């Protein structure tokens, strides 16, 4: 027993490890670790955000990556489809939402779907985005607006002890560790007008009135980390490499040839300062003195340059989480199978970002607040809402339809899945980003109009209203 105890103590004190990743030694010299992600984010978030913003504005590949993420996650907008059991109520809610859309943005820069794009772009670049629900009696039938707030306005260095509460990273927590408020500056500290305002006195905003959009990496994470953080150093170094290669090519093209004089006698030509200039035209024959030779430069690009840059860009695309082709626009080495496989994996990430981040953190709170204010303003009957409030808040959010690699094959696959009973039409239509009820209404309206006008429109569809009725009766 004593010998076993000694072996245990020896193992714990000598640092021997059976796992290579936990070992110590020269091979691990200089290797870095992360002990507390929150501490690392709070100490470096501002610098990372500013660097990410610089490359998002000045680097073509990072600009393309950010644009690709925004257009694929949000596109024309992630739109609501009320799931209220009463059709008339659903139509009322959709019409009310459509009228509210254009007034949703506090800054008036666009509708609610444009606001989604702004917040997702900020989340990708800075790692997080904030918004605040604002109400005022003169905002229309639903007195609600959403004000986007820059992350700089929620300072990460805001620390203050309160009675039974604490503020860390600009977020106030209660004694049990729940978020109860955000401390928001009226303007960004870097704003030129900041010295003229009460900049450093943050406003306490209840957490229920705030939207904090970010992708958590670990439990208890306070603030978001830029999606570009894993690749910023690589992007910076690749930028420098490409600049150096460009300067090298420009310098090589400035000098075309050298005159070599064996005996050191003067050469013919005109001098521009200390430079001897000799004109060259098509078919020129140069008379050279005995012993003089003309040597042309033939600068050659390194054969490893292009493969190295491509490999570097592939790593950057992987670090951001998008296909290489979206980062570079290079489709020279893809075929149908490879691009389809890459897009299938990318679409899995899109579904996670859309439903677990944008819908859960932004869209659902906005719909809930929209419904409550519609009731309080009298647009929705209070009696109807009180009878079944859950039904009014039940909503399905429809992300933009994914682009098809081969539309014919994808449509045929969906049609066969519906015919075989593996999918419903509702599932297929929803996956395309459309509201099934709206599609059915449009189909019925088209059929009624064609019948009224005496049109005979050929259709390859195997689905008919009669089929639907027969299926329902069965």
C-alpha positions as a Markdown table, in Angstrom:
| # | Residue | x | y | z |
|---|---|---|---|---|
| 1 | Unk | 0.0 | 0.0 | 0.0 |
| 2 | Unk | 2.8 | 2.4 | 0.9 |
| 3 | Unk | 4.6 | 1.6 | -2.4 |
| 4 | Unk | 1.4 | 2.3 | -4.4 |
| 5 | Unk | 1.0 | 5.7 | -2.6 |
| 6 | Unk | 4.7 | 6.5 | -3.4 |
| 7 | Unk | 4.1 | 5.7 | -7.1 |
| 8 | Unk | 1.0 | 8.0 | -7.1 |
| 9 | Unk | 3.0 | 10.9 | -5.5 |
| 10 | Unk | 5.9 | 10.4 | -7.9 |
| 11 | Unk | 3.6 | 10.5 | -10.9 |
| 12 | Unk | 1.9 | 13.7 | -9.7 |
| 13 | Unk | 5.1 | 15.5 | -8.7 |
| 14 | Unk | 7.5 | 14.5 | -11.6 |
| 15 | Unk | 5.1 | 15.8 | -14.3 |
| 16 | Unk | 5.1 | 12.6 | -16.3 |
| 17 | Unk | 2.1 | 12.3 | -18.6 |
| 18 | Unk | 0.7 | 9.4 | -20.7 |
| 19 | Unk | -1.0 | 11.9 | -23.0 |
| 20 | Unk | 1.3 | 13.8 | -25.4 |
| 21 | Unk | -0.9 | 16.9 | -25.3 |
| 22 | Unk | -0.4 | 17.1 | -21.6 |
| 23 | Unk | 3.3 | 16.4 | -21.6 |
| 24 | Unk | 6.1 | 18.9 | -20.9 |
| 25 | Unk | 9.5 | 19.2 | -22.5 |
| 26 | Unk | 11.4 | 20.9 | -25.2 |
| 27 | Unk | 8.9 | 20.0 | -27.9 |
| 28 | Unk | 6.3 | 22.1 | -26.0 |
| 29 | Unk | 8.5 | 25.0 | -25.4 |
| 30 | Unk | 6.8 | 28.2 | -26.6 |
| 31 | Unk | 3.4 | 26.6 | -26.9 |
| 32 | Unk | 0.6 | 28.8 | -25.7 |
| 33 | Unk | -2.5 | 27.9 | -23.7 |
| 34 | Unk | -5.8 | 29.4 | -22.8 |
| 35 | Unk | -6.8 | 29.1 | -19.2 |
| 36 | Unk | -9.8 | 31.5 | -19.1 |
| 37 | Unk | -11.4 | 32.6 | -22.3 |
| 38 | Unk | -13.4 | 35.4 | -20.6 |
| 39 | Unk | -10.2 | 37.0 | -19.4 |
| 40 | Unk | -8.5 | 36.7 | -22.8 |
| 41 | Unk | -11.5 | 38.2 | -24.6 |
| 42 | Unk | -12.0 | 41.1 | -22.1 |
| 43 | Unk | -8.3 | 42.0 | -22.3 |
| 44 | Unk | -8.0 | 41.7 | -26.1 |
| 45 | Unk | -11.4 | 42.1 | -27.6 |
| 46 | Unk | -11.1 | 45.8 | -28.5 |
| 47 | Unk | -7.8 | 45.3 | -30.3 |
| 48 | Unk | -9.2 | 42.2 | -32.1 |
| 49 | Unk | -12.3 | 44.1 | -33.2 |
| 50 | Unk | -10.3 | 47.0 | -34.6 |
| 51 | Unk | -8.0 | 44.7 | -36.5 |
| 52 | Unk | -10.9 | 42.7 | -37.9 |
| 53 | Unk | -12.6 | 45.9 | -39.0 |
| 54 | Unk | -9.5 | 47.1 | -40.8 |
| 55 | Unk | -9.1 | 43.9 | -42.8 |
| 56 | Unk | -12.8 | 43.7 | -43.5 |
| 57 | Unk | -12.5 | 47.1 | -45.1 |
| 58 | Unk | -9.1 | 46.7 | -46.8 |
| 59 | Unk | -8.5 | 43.1 | -47.7 |
| 60 | Unk | -10.4 | 41.7 | -50.7 |
| 61 | Unk | -10.6 | 38.1 | -49.4 |
| 62 | Unk | -11.8 | 39.1 | -45.9 |
| 63 | Unk | -14.4 | 41.4 | -47.5 |
| 64 | Unk | -15.6 | 38.6 | -49.7 |
| 65 | Unk | -15.8 | 36.2 | -46.6 |
| 66 | Unk | -17.8 | 38.7 | -44.5 |
| 67 | Unk | -20.2 | 39.4 | -47.5 |
| 68 | Unk | -20.6 | 35.7 | -48.1 |
| 69 | Unk | -21.5 | 35.0 | -44.5 |
| 70 | Unk | -24.0 | 37.8 | -44.3 |
| 71 | Unk | -25.7 | 37.0 | -47.7 |
| 72 | Unk | -25.9 | 33.3 | -46.8 |
| 73 | Unk | -27.0 | 33.6 | -43.2 |
| 74 | Unk | -29.5 | 36.4 | -43.7 |
| 75 | Unk | -29.9 | 37.1 | -47.4 |
| 76 | Unk | -33.1 | 38.9 | -48.1 |
| 77 | Unk | -34.2 | 38.2 | -44.5 |
| 78 | Unk | -35.2 | 35.5 | -42.0 |
| 79 | Unk | -39.0 | 35.9 | -42.1 |
| 80 | Unk | -41.7 | 34.9 | -39.6 |
| 81 | Unk | -44.6 | 32.6 | -40.2 |
| 82 | Unk | -47.2 | 32.8 | -37.4 |
| 83 | Unk | -48.3 | 29.4 | -36.2 |
| 84 | Unk | -51.5 | 30.6 | -34.6 |
| 85 | Unk | -54.2 | 28.0 | -35.1 |
| 86 | Unk | -56.8 | 30.5 | -36.5 |
| 87 | Unk | -56.2 | 31.4 | -40.1 |
| 88 | Unk | -57.8 | 34.9 | -39.8 |
| 89 | Unk | -55.5 | 35.7 | -36.9 |
| 90 | Unk | -52.5 | 34.5 | -38.7 |
| 91 | Unk | -53.3 | 36.7 | -41.7 |
| 92 | Unk | -53.9 | 39.6 | -39.3 |
| 93 | Unk | -50.5 | 39.1 | -37.7 |
| 94 | Unk | -48.7 | 38.8 | -41.0 |
| 95 | Unk | -50.3 | 42.0 | -42.3 |
| 96 | Unk | -49.4 | 43.8 | -39.1 |
| 97 | Unk | -45.8 | 42.7 | -39.3 |
| 98 | Unk | -45.6 | 43.8 | -42.9 |
| 99 | Unk | -46.7 | 47.3 | -42.0 |
| 100 | Unk | -44.3 | 47.4 | -39.0 |
| 101 | Unk | -41.2 | 46.3 | -41.0 |
| 102 | Unk | -40.3 | 49.6 | -42.5 |
| 103 | Unk | -40.4 | 51.4 | -39.2 |
| 104 | Unk | -38.5 | 48.7 | -37.2 |
| 105 | Unk | -35.1 | 50.3 | -37.5 |
| 106 | Unk | -34.5 | 53.1 | -35.0 |
| 107 | Unk | -31.9 | 54.7 | -37.3 |
| 108 | Unk | -34.2 | 54.4 | -40.3 |
| 109 | Unk | -31.4 | 52.8 | -42.4 |
| 110 | Unk | -33.7 | 50.0 | -43.6 |
| 111 | Unk | -36.3 | 47.6 | -42.6 |
| 112 | Unk | -36.1 | 44.8 | -40.0 |
| 113 | Unk | -34.4 | 42.4 | -42.5 |
| 114 | Unk | -31.7 | 45.0 | -43.3 |
| 115 | Unk | -31.2 | 45.4 | -39.6 |
| 116 | Unk | -30.7 | 41.6 | -39.4 |
| 117 | Unk | -27.9 | 41.9 | -42.0 |
| 118 | Unk | -26.2 | 44.8 | -40.1 |
| 119 | Unk | -26.2 | 42.8 | -36.8 |
| 120 | Unk | -24.9 | 39.6 | -38.4 |
| 121 | Unk | -22.1 | 41.6 | -40.2 |
| 122 | Unk | -21.2 | 43.1 | -36.8 |
| 123 | Unk | -21.2 | 39.7 | -35.2 |
| 124 | Unk | -18.9 | 38.3 | -37.8 |
| 125 | Unk | -16.4 | 41.2 | -37.7 |
| 126 | Unk | -16.5 | 42.1 | -34.0 |
| 127 | Unk | -17.7 | 38.8 | -32.6 |
| 128 | Unk | -20.9 | 40.3 | -31.2 |
| 129 | Unk | -23.6 | 42.9 | -31.9 |
| 130 | Unk | -26.1 | 44.6 | -29.6 |
| 131 | Unk | -29.5 | 46.1 | -30.1 |
| 132 | Unk | -32.0 | 47.8 | -27.8 |
| 133 | Unk | -35.8 | 47.8 | -27.9 |
| 134 | Unk | -37.1 | 51.4 | -27.9 |
| 135 | Unk | -40.7 | 52.4 | -27.5 |
| 136 | Unk | -42.5 | 55.7 | -28.0 |
| 137 | Unk | -46.1 | 56.7 | -28.4 |
| 138 | Unk | -45.7 | 58.3 | -31.9 |
| 139 | Unk | -44.1 | 55.2 | -33.6 |
| 140 | Unk | -47.3 | 54.0 | -35.3 |
| 141 | Unk | -49.8 | 51.3 | -34.5 |
| 142 | Unk | -47.1 | 49.1 | -32.9 |
| 143 | Unk | -44.9 | 51.6 | -31.0 |
| 144 | Unk | -41.7 | 49.5 | -31.1 |
| 145 | Unk | -38.3 | 50.0 | -32.8 |
| 146 | Unk | -34.9 | 48.3 | -32.6 |
| 147 | Unk | -31.8 | 50.4 | -32.1 |
| 148 | Unk | -28.5 | 48.7 | -33.1 |
| 149 | Unk | -25.6 | 49.5 | -30.7 |
| 150 | Unk | -21.9 | 49.2 | -31.5 |
| 151 | Unk | -20.0 | 46.9 | -29.2 |
| 152 | Unk | -17.7 | 49.8 | -28.3 |
| 153 | Unk | -20.7 | 51.3 | -26.5 |
| 154 | Unk | -20.7 | 48.3 | -24.1 |
| 155 | Unk | -17.2 | 48.7 | -22.7 |
| 156 | Unk | -15.4 | 45.4 | -21.8 |
| 157 | Unk | -13.5 | 47.2 | -19.1 |
| 158 | Unk | -16.6 | 48.2 | -17.2 |
| 159 | Unk | -16.1 | 46.7 | -13.7 |
| 160 | Unk | -18.0 | 47.8 | -10.6 |
| 161 | Unk | -19.1 | 46.0 | -7.4 |
| 162 | Unk | -22.7 | 46.6 | -6.4 |
| 163 | Unk | -24.7 | 45.4 | -3.5 |
| 164 | Unk | -25.4 | 41.7 | -4.2 |
| 165 | Unk | -24.5 | 42.3 | -7.8 |
| 166 | Unk | -21.5 | 42.7 | -10.0 |
| 167 | Unk | -20.7 | 44.3 | -13.4 |
| 168 | Unk | -18.2 | 42.5 | -15.6 |
| 169 | Unk | -17.5 | 43.3 | -19.3 |
| 170 | Unk | -20.3 | 45.9 | -19.3 |
| 171 | Unk | -22.8 | 43.3 | -18.1 |
| 172 | Unk | -24.5 | 43.3 | -14.7 |
| 173 | Unk | -25.2 | 40.0 | -13.0 |
| 174 | Unk | -27.4 | 39.3 | -10.0 |
| 175 | Unk | -26.3 | 37.2 | -7.0 |
| 176 | Unk | -27.1 | 34.0 | -8.8 |
| 177 | Unk | -25.1 | 34.9 | -11.9 |
| 178 | Unk | -28.0 | 35.8 | -14.2 |
| 179 | Unk | -27.7 | 38.8 | -16.6 |
| 180 | Unk | -30.0 | 41.6 | -15.4 |
| 181 | Unk | -28.7 | 44.6 | -17.2 |
| 182 | Unk | -26.2 | 46.1 | -19.7 |
| 183 | Unk | -24.3 | 49.3 | -19.1 |
| 184 | Unk | -24.3 | 51.2 | -22.4 |
| 185 | Unk | -22.5 | 54.4 | -23.3 |
| 186 | Unk | -24.5 | 57.0 | -25.2 |
| 187 | Unk | -22.0 | 57.2 | -28.0 |
| 188 | Unk | -18.8 | 55.3 | -29.1 |
| 189 | Unk | -15.7 | 56.5 | -27.2 |
| 190 | Unk | -14.0 | 57.2 | -30.6 |
| 191 | Unk | -16.8 | 59.4 | -31.8 |
| 192 | Unk | -15.5 | 62.9 | -32.7 |
| 193 | Unk | -18.4 | 64.4 | -30.6 |
| 194 | Unk | -17.7 | 62.2 | -27.6 |
| 195 | Unk | -15.9 | 64.9 | -25.6 |
| 196 | Unk | -19.0 | 67.1 | -26.0 |
| 197 | Unk | -21.3 | 64.4 | -24.5 |
| 198 | Unk | -21.6 | 62.6 | -21.2 |
| 199 | Unk | -19.6 | 59.8 | -22.8 |
| 200 | Unk | -18.2 | 58.0 | -19.8 |
| 201 | Unk | -21.5 | 57.7 | -17.8 |
| 202 | Unk | -23.1 | 54.5 | -19.1 |
| 203 | Unk | -26.9 | 54.0 | -19.0 |
| 204 | Unk | -28.2 | 51.0 | -17.3 |
| 205 | Unk | -30.5 | 49.1 | -19.7 |
| 206 | Unk | -32.4 | 46.0 | -18.4 |
| 207 | Unk | -31.3 | 42.8 | -20.0 |
| 208 | Unk | -34.9 | 42.2 | -21.2 |
| 209 | Unk | -34.6 | 45.3 | -23.4 |
| 210 | Unk | -31.3 | 44.3 | -25.0 |
| 211 | Unk | -30.3 | 41.8 | -27.7 |
| 212 | Unk | -26.8 | 40.4 | -27.4 |
| 213 | Unk | -26.0 | 38.5 | -30.6 |
| 214 | Unk | -22.8 | 36.3 | -30.4 |
| 215 | Unk | -21.7 | 32.7 | -30.9 |
| 216 | Unk | -20.7 | 31.3 | -27.5 |
| 217 | Unk | -17.7 | 29.0 | -27.4 |
| 218 | Unk | -17.7 | 27.9 | -23.8 |
| 219 | Unk | -20.2 | 28.0 | -20.9 |
| 220 | Unk | -20.3 | 31.2 | -19.0 |
| 221 | Unk | -18.8 | 33.3 | -21.9 |
| 222 | Unk | -19.5 | 37.0 | -21.3 |
| 223 | Unk | -18.7 | 38.6 | -24.7 |
| 224 | Unk | -18.2 | 37.5 | -28.3 |
| 225 | Unk | -15.0 | 36.8 | -30.1 |
| 226 | Unk | -14.5 | 37.9 | -33.7 |
| 227 | Unk | -15.1 | 35.1 | -36.2 |
| 228 | Unk | -11.9 | 36.4 | -37.9 |
| 229 | Unk | -9.7 | 36.1 | -34.8 |
| 230 | Unk | -8.3 | 32.7 | -35.8 |
| 231 | Unk | -7.0 | 34.0 | -39.2 |
| 232 | Unk | -6.1 | 37.7 | -38.6 |
| 233 | Unk | -2.4 | 37.0 | -38.2 |
| 234 | Unk | -2.3 | 34.8 | -41.2 |
| 235 | Unk | -4.2 | 37.3 | -43.3 |
| 236 | Unk | -1.8 | 40.1 | -42.2 |
| 237 | Unk | 1.3 | 38.0 | -43.1 |
| 238 | Unk | -0.2 | 36.9 | -46.5 |
| 239 | Unk | -0.9 | 40.6 | -47.2 |
| 240 | Unk | 2.7 | 41.5 | -46.6 |
| 241 | Unk | 3.9 | 38.5 | -48.8 |
| 242 | Unk | 1.6 | 39.6 | -51.7 |
| 243 | Unk | 2.7 | 43.2 | -51.3 |
| 244 | Unk | 6.4 | 42.1 | -51.4 |
| 245 | Unk | 5.8 | 40.0 | -54.5 |
| 246 | Unk | 4.0 | 42.9 | -56.2 |
| 247 | Unk | 6.9 | 45.3 | -55.4 |
| 248 | Unk | 9.4 | 42.7 | -56.6 |
| 249 | Unk | 7.5 | 42.3 | -59.9 |
| 250 | Unk | 7.3 | 46.1 | -60.4 |
| 251 | Unk | 11.0 | 46.6 | -59.7 |
| 252 | Unk | 11.9 | 43.8 | -62.1 |
| 253 | Unk | 9.9 | 45.4 | -64.9 |
| 254 | Unk | 11.6 | 48.8 | -64.4 |
| 255 | Unk | 15.0 | 47.5 | -65.6 |
| 256 | Unk | 15.0 | 45.6 | -68.9 |
| 257 | Unk | 18.7 | 45.2 | -69.8 |
| 258 | Unk | 22.3 | 45.9 | -68.8 |
| 259 | Unk | 25.1 | 47.1 | -71.1 |
| 260 | Unk | 28.4 | 45.4 | -70.2 |
| 261 | Unk | 31.6 | 47.1 | -71.3 |
| 262 | Unk | 34.7 | 45.1 | -70.9 |
| 263 | Unk | 37.3 | 47.9 | -71.3 |
| 264 | Unk | 35.3 | 50.6 | -69.3 |
| 265 | Unk | 35.0 | 53.1 | -72.1 |
| 266 | Unk | 32.1 | 55.6 | -72.2 |
| 267 | Unk | 28.8 | 54.3 | -73.6 |
| 268 | Unk | 26.6 | 56.1 | -76.1 |
| 269 | Unk | 23.2 | 57.4 | -74.8 |
| 270 | Unk | 21.6 | 60.2 | -72.9 |
| 271 | Unk | 21.9 | 60.6 | -69.2 |
| 272 | Unk | 19.0 | 61.4 | -66.8 |
| 273 | Unk | 20.9 | 62.3 | -63.7 |
| 274 | Unk | 23.1 | 59.3 | -63.1 |
| 275 | Unk | 21.0 | 57.0 | -65.3 |
| 276 | Unk | 21.9 | 56.2 | -68.9 |
| 277 | Unk | 18.8 | 55.8 | -71.0 |
| 278 | Unk | 18.7 | 54.0 | -74.3 |
| 279 | Unk | 15.5 | 53.8 | -76.3 |
| 280 | Unk | 14.3 | 50.5 | -77.7 |
| 281 | Unk | 11.8 | 50.2 | -80.6 |
| 282 | Unk | 10.6 | 47.3 | -82.7 |
| 283 | Unk | 13.3 | 46.0 | -85.0 |
| 284 | Unk | 16.0 | 48.1 | -83.3 |
| 285 | Unk | 19.7 | 47.1 | -84.1 |
| 286 | Unk | 22.1 | 48.3 | -81.5 |
| 287 | Unk | 25.7 | 49.1 | -82.7 |
| 288 | Unk | 28.0 | 48.0 | -79.8 |
| 289 | Unk | 31.7 | 48.6 | -79.5 |
| 290 | Unk | 34.0 | 45.6 | -79.5 |
| 291 | Unk | 33.9 | 43.9 | -76.1 |
| 292 | Unk | 30.5 | 45.4 | -75.2 |
| 293 | Unk | 27.5 | 43.1 | -74.6 |
| 294 | Unk | 23.8 | 43.6 | -73.9 |
| 295 | Unk | 22.3 | 41.3 | -71.3 |
| 296 | Unk | 18.5 | 41.3 | -70.8 |
| 297 | Unk | 16.9 | 40.5 | -67.5 |
| 298 | Unk | 14.4 | 37.6 | -67.4 |
| 299 | Unk | 12.8 | 37.8 | -64.0 |
| 300 | Unk | 10.9 | 34.6 | -63.1 |
| 301 | Unk | 8.3 | 34.2 | -60.5 |
| 302 | Unk | 8.9 | 31.5 | -58.0 |
| 303 | Unk | 7.1 | 28.3 | -59.0 |
| 304 | Unk | 6.1 | 27.7 | -55.4 |
| 305 | Unk | 4.4 | 31.1 | -55.0 |
| 306 | Unk | 0.9 | 30.3 | -56.4 |
| 307 | Unk | 0.5 | 26.9 | -54.6 |
| 308 | Unk | 1.7 | 28.5 | -51.3 |
| 309 | Unk | -0.8 | 31.4 | -51.6 |
| 310 | Unk | -3.6 | 28.9 | -52.4 |
| 311 | Unk | -2.7 | 26.7 | -49.5 |
| 312 | Unk | -2.7 | 29.7 | -47.2 |
| 313 | Unk | -6.1 | 30.9 | -48.5 |
| 314 | Unk | -7.5 | 27.4 | -48.0 |
| 315 | Unk | -6.4 | 27.5 | -44.3 |
| 316 | Unk | -8.0 | 31.0 | -43.9 |
| 317 | Unk | -11.3 | 29.8 | -45.4 |
| 318 | Unk | -11.3 | 26.8 | -43.0 |
| 319 | Unk | -10.6 | 29.1 | -40.1 |
| 320 | Unk | -13.5 | 31.4 | -40.9 |
| 321 | Unk | -15.8 | 28.4 | -41.7 |
| 322 | Unk | -16.6 | 29.0 | -45.3 |
| 323 | Unk | -15.7 | 27.1 | -48.5 |
| 324 | Unk | -12.5 | 28.2 | -50.2 |
| 325 | Unk | -14.5 | 29.1 | -53.4 |
| 326 | Unk | -16.5 | 31.7 | -51.5 |
| 327 | Unk | -13.4 | 33.3 | -50.1 |
| 328 | Unk | -11.6 | 33.6 | -53.4 |
| 329 | Unk | -14.2 | 33.1 | -56.2 |
| 330 | Unk | -11.8 | 30.5 | -57.7 |
| 331 | Unk | -13.8 | 27.7 | -59.3 |
| 332 | Unk | -11.1 | 26.4 | -61.5 |
| 333 | Unk | -10.5 | 23.2 | -59.7 |
| 334 | Unk | -14.0 | 22.1 | -58.7 |
| 335 | Unk | -16.5 | 19.8 | -60.2 |
| 336 | Unk | -20.1 | 19.0 | -59.5 |
| 337 | Unk | -19.4 | 16.5 | -56.7 |
| 338 | Unk | -16.8 | 18.5 | -54.9 |
| 339 | Unk | -18.7 | 21.8 | -54.9 |
| 340 | Unk | -21.9 | 20.0 | -53.8 |
| 341 | Unk | -20.1 | 18.2 | -50.9 |
| 342 | Unk | -18.5 | 21.4 | -49.8 |
| 343 | Unk | -21.9 | 23.3 | -49.9 |
| 344 | Unk | -23.7 | 20.5 | -48.0 |
| 345 | Unk | -21.3 | 20.9 | -45.1 |
| 346 | Unk | -21.5 | 24.7 | -45.3 |
| 347 | Unk | -25.3 | 24.6 | -45.2 |
| 348 | Unk | -25.1 | 22.6 | -41.9 |
| 349 | Unk | -23.2 | 25.5 | -40.4 |
| 350 | Unk | -25.7 | 28.0 | -41.9 |
| 351 | Unk | -28.6 | 26.2 | -40.2 |
| 352 | Unk | -26.8 | 26.3 | -36.9 |
| 353 | Unk | -26.0 | 30.1 | -37.3 |
| 354 | Unk | -29.5 | 30.9 | -38.5 |
| 355 | Unk | -31.6 | 29.0 | -35.9 |
| 356 | Unk | -29.3 | 28.9 | -32.8 |
| 357 | Unk | -28.0 | 32.4 | -33.1 |
| 358 | Unk | -30.0 | 34.8 | -35.2 |
| 359 | Unk | -33.5 | 33.3 | -34.6 |
| 360 | Unk | -33.0 | 32.5 | -31.0 |
| 361 | Unk | -31.2 | 35.7 | -29.9 |
| 362 | Unk | -32.7 | 38.3 | -32.2 |
| 363 | Unk | -35.8 | 37.2 | -34.1 |
| 364 | Unk | -37.7 | 35.5 | -31.3 |
| 365 | Unk | -37.2 | 38.3 | -28.7 |
| 366 | Unk | -38.3 | 40.8 | -31.4 |
| 367 | Unk | -41.5 | 38.9 | -32.2 |
| 368 | Unk | -42.4 | 38.5 | -28.6 |
| 369 | Unk | -41.9 | 42.2 | -27.9 |
| 370 | Unk | -43.8 | 43.0 | -31.2 |
| 371 | Unk | -46.8 | 40.9 | -30.0 |
| 372 | Unk | -46.8 | 42.4 | -26.5 |
| 373 | Unk | -46.8 | 46.0 | -27.8 |
| 374 | Unk | -49.5 | 45.2 | -30.4 |
| 375 | Unk | -51.7 | 44.0 | -27.6 |
| 376 | Unk | -50.9 | 47.0 | -25.4 |
| 377 | Unk | -51.6 | 49.4 | -28.2 |
| 378 | Unk | -55.0 | 47.8 | -28.9 |
| 379 | Unk | -54.2 | 46.5 | -32.4 |
| 380 | Unk | -54.6 | 42.9 | -31.1 |
| 381 | Unk | -57.7 | 42.2 | -29.0 |
| 382 | Unk | -56.6 | 41.8 | -25.4 |
| 383 | Unk | -59.4 | 39.3 | -24.7 |
| 384 | Unk | -58.2 | 37.1 | -27.6 |
| 385 | Unk | -54.6 | 37.3 | -26.4 |
| 386 | Unk | -55.5 | 36.6 | -22.8 |
| 387 | Unk | -57.5 | 33.5 | -23.9 |
| 388 | Unk | -54.5 | 31.9 | -25.5 |
| 389 | Unk | -51.2 | 34.0 | -25.3 |
| 390 | Unk | -49.0 | 31.1 | -26.3 |
| 391 | Unk | -50.7 | 30.8 | -29.7 |
| 392 | Unk | -49.9 | 34.5 | -30.5 |
| 393 | Unk | -46.2 | 34.0 | -29.7 |
| 394 | Unk | -45.8 | 30.7 | -31.6 |
| 395 | Unk | -43.9 | 31.5 | -34.8 |
| 396 | Unk | -41.7 | 29.7 | -37.2 |
| 397 | Unk | -38.8 | 31.7 | -38.8 |
| 398 | Unk | -38.0 | 31.0 | -42.4 |
| 399 | Unk | -34.4 | 31.5 | -43.5 |
| 400 | Unk | -33.5 | 32.3 | -47.1 |
| 401 | Unk | -33.6 | 29.5 | -49.6 |
| 402 | Unk | -30.3 | 27.8 | -50.2 |
| 403 | Unk | -28.8 | 28.1 | -53.7 |
| 404 | Unk | -29.1 | 24.9 | -55.7 |
| 405 | Unk | -26.0 | 23.4 | -57.4 |
| 406 | Unk | -28.3 | 21.4 | -59.8 |
| 407 | Unk | -31.8 | 22.7 | -59.6 |
| 408 | Unk | -33.3 | 19.9 | -61.7 |
| 409 | Unk | -31.9 | 17.1 | -59.6 |
| 410 | Unk | -32.8 | 18.8 | -56.3 |
| 411 | Unk | -36.4 | 19.5 | -57.4 |
| 412 | Unk | -36.8 | 15.9 | -58.6 |
| 413 | Unk | -35.5 | 14.6 | -55.3 |
| 414 | Unk | -37.9 | 16.7 | -53.3 |
| 415 | Unk | -40.8 | 15.7 | -55.6 |
| 416 | Unk | -40.0 | 12.0 | -55.2 |
| 417 | Unk | -39.7 | 12.4 | -51.4 |
| 418 | Unk | -43.1 | 14.0 | -51.2 |
| 419 | Unk | -44.6 | 11.4 | -53.5 |
| 420 | Unk | -43.1 | 8.6 | -51.3 |
| 421 | Unk | -44.4 | 10.2 | -48.1 |
| 422 | Unk | -40.9 | 10.9 | -46.7 |
| 423 | Unk | -41.6 | 14.6 | -46.7 |
| 424 | Unk | -44.6 | 16.9 | -46.7 |
| 425 | Unk | -45.1 | 19.8 | -49.1 |
| 426 | Unk | -44.9 | 22.1 | -46.1 |
| 427 | Unk | -41.4 | 20.8 | -45.3 |
| 428 | Unk | -40.2 | 21.3 | -48.8 |
| 429 | Unk | -41.7 | 24.8 | -49.2 |
| 430 | Unk | -40.4 | 25.9 | -45.8 |
| 431 | Unk | -36.9 | 24.7 | -46.7 |
| 432 | Unk | -37.1 | 26.9 | -49.7 |
| 433 | Unk | -37.7 | 29.9 | -47.5 |
| 434 | Unk | -41.4 | 30.4 | -48.4 |
| 435 | Unk | -44.6 | 30.4 | -46.3 |
| 436 | Unk | -46.5 | 27.3 | -47.3 |
| 437 | Unk | -49.9 | 29.0 | -46.7 |
| 438 | Unk | -48.9 | 31.9 | -48.9 |
| 439 | Unk | -47.7 | 29.6 | -51.6 |
| 440 | Unk | -51.0 | 27.7 | -51.5 |
| 441 | Unk | -53.0 | 30.9 | -51.7 |
| 442 | Unk | -51.0 | 32.0 | -54.7 |
| 443 | Unk | -51.5 | 28.7 | -56.4 |
| 444 | Unk | -55.3 | 28.9 | -55.8 |
| 445 | Unk | -55.4 | 32.5 | -57.0 |
| 446 | Unk | -53.5 | 31.5 | -60.2 |
| 447 | Unk | -55.8 | 28.6 | -60.9 |
| 448 | Unk | -58.9 | 30.7 | -60.3 |
| 449 | Unk | -57.6 | 33.5 | -62.5 |
| 450 | Unk | -56.7 | 31.1 | -65.3 |
| 451 | Unk | -60.1 | 29.5 | -65.1 |
| 452 | Unk | -61.9 | 32.9 | -65.2 |
| 453 | Unk | -59.9 | 34.0 | -68.2 |
| 454 | Unk | -60.3 | 30.7 | -70.0 |
| 455 | Unk | -56.6 | 30.0 | -70.0 |
| 456 | Unk | -55.2 | 26.5 | -70.6 |
| 457 | Unk | -51.9 | 26.5 | -68.9 |
| 458 | Unk | -49.9 | 23.2 | -69.1 |
| 459 | Unk | -48.4 | 22.1 | -65.9 |
| 460 | Unk | -46.2 | 19.2 | -65.1 |
| 461 | Unk | -47.2 | 19.2 | -61.4 |
| 462 | Unk | -48.6 | 16.0 | -60.1 |
| 463 | Unk | -50.2 | 17.8 | -57.2 |
| 464 | Unk | -53.8 | 19.0 | -57.5 |
| 465 | Unk | -56.3 | 20.4 | -55.1 |
| 466 | Unk | -58.4 | 17.3 | -55.6 |
| 467 | Unk | -55.5 | 15.1 | -54.6 |
| 468 | Unk | -55.2 | 17.1 | -51.4 |
| 469 | Unk | -58.9 | 16.7 | -50.6 |
| 470 | Unk | -58.8 | 13.0 | -51.3 |
| 471 | Unk | -55.8 | 12.6 | -49.1 |
| 472 | Unk | -57.5 | 14.5 | -46.3 |
| 473 | Unk | -60.7 | 12.5 | -46.6 |
| 474 | Unk | -58.6 | 9.3 | -46.4 |
